[in-house]
């Protein structure tokens, strides 16, 4: 989106980036993916040092930590599927599934992320053939 994180979280500066579009469901909800060691116990571990936060009270805890949070992204909304819908879409080839990677998620500039992920995915497919 074009919405700066500082408009959602006044304690942040504009350099923290923008609010990302997570999906059309629950657009009023905010979700956070964080890369940090020793994160709050309430965070849900994803994979490879990534954590998922879905409670807004935890956002402030992460943002206000005395030691800087390594990296995070905040999403508005989420995507939702019916039973087996996502599995069918993946099998049909509607989605490219990539391993969770803090480097891919945080180190690529957001405006270049999709083109980078497509190139990465195509390279992985070629390598695995």
C-alpha positions in Angstrom: 0.0 0.0 0.0 1.0 3.6 0.0 0.2 3.9 3.8 3.3 4.6 5.9 3.7 2.6 9.0 4.2 5.8 10.9 0.6 6.7 10.3 -0.4 3.4 11.9 2.2 3.4 14.6 3.2 7.0 15.5 6.3 5.9 17.4 7.9 4.8 14.1 9.6 7.0 11.6 8.8 7.0 7.9 12.0 5.0 7.3 10.2 1.9 8.6 8.3 1.6 5.4 4.7 1.0 4.5 1.8 -1.1 5.5 1.6 -4.2 3.2 -1.6 -5.6 1.7 -2.1 -9.1 3.2 -5.3 -10.0 1.5 -9.0 -9.0 1.2 -10.2 -10.6 4.4 -10.2 -8.5 7.6 -8.7 -5.4 6.1 -9.0 -3.7 9.5 -6.8 -6.4 11.1 -3.0 -5.9 11.4 -0.6 -8.9 11.2 3.1 -8.8 11.7 6.0 -11.0 10.5 9.2 -10.4 12.5 12.7 -11.7 12.2 14.3 -11.7 15.7 16.0 -14.0 18.1 14.6 -14.2 21.6 11.2 -12.9 20.6 8.2 -12.7 22.9 6.8 -16.0 24.0 3.4 -15.1 22.6 4.7 -15.0 19.0 4.0 -17.9 16.7 7.1 -19.4 15.2 6.9 -19.7 11.4 10.2 -21.1 10.2 13.9 -20.1 9.9 13.8 -17.4 12.5 10.5 -15.8 11.4 7.7 -15.2 13.8 4.0 -14.3 13.3 2.2 -11.8 15.5 -1.6 -11.3 15.3 -2.3 -9.5 18.5 -2.0 -5.8 18.3 -0.8 -5.6 21.9 2.3 -7.5 20.9 3.0 -5.0 18.0 3.7 -2.3 20.6 5.9 -4.7 22.6 8.0 -5.4 19.5 8.1 -1.8 18.3 9.0 -0.5 21.7 11.7 -3.1 22.6 14.8 -1.4 24.0 17.0 -3.6 21.8 16.1 -2.9 18.1 13.9 -5.4 16.4 15.9 -6.9 13.6 13.2 -6.5 10.9 9.5 -6.6 10.6 6.6 -6.1 8.1 3.0 -5.2 9.0 0.1 -6.4 6.8 -3.4 -5.2 6.5 -5.8 -8.1 6.1 -5.2 -11.7 5.1 -6.1 -14.2 2.4 -8.5 -17.0 3.4 -9.6 -20.2 1.7 -12.2 -22.8 2.1 -11.4 -26.4 2.9 -8.8 -27.8 0.5 -9.2 -24.7 -1.8 -5.5 -23.7 -1.3 -4.2 -27.2 -1.9 -6.2 -27.4 -5.1 -4.9 -24.0 -6.3 -1.3 -25.0 -5.5 -1.6 -28.3 -7.4 -3.2 -26.5 -10.3 -0.1 -24.2 -10.4 -1.9 -21.0 -9.3 0.7 -20.4 -6.6 4.5 -20.6 -6.3 5.5 -22.0 -3.0 8.9 -20.9 -1.7 10.7 -21.7 1.6 10.4 -19.1 4.3 13.4 -16.8 4.2 14.0 -13.6 6.3 16.6 -12.6 3.6 14.0 -12.8 0.8 11.3 -11.1 2.9 13.3 -8.3 4.4 16.5 -7.6 2.3 14.8 -7.0 -1.0 13.3 -3.6 -1.5 9.5 -3.9 -1.4 9.0 -2.4 -4.9 11.2 -5.1 -6.3 10.0 -8.0 -4.2 7.6 -9.7 -6.6 9.9 -9.6 -9.6 12.7 -10.9 -7.4 10.6 -13.7 -6.0 9.5 -14.8 -9.5 13.1 -14.9 -10.7 14.1 -16.8 -7.5 11.3 -19.3 -8.0 12.2 -19.8 -11.6 15.8 -20.4 -10.7 14.9 -22.9 -8.0 12.7 -24.8 -10.5 15.5 -24.9 -13.0 18.0 -26.1 -10.3 15.7 -28.8 -9.1 15.0 -30.3 -12.5 
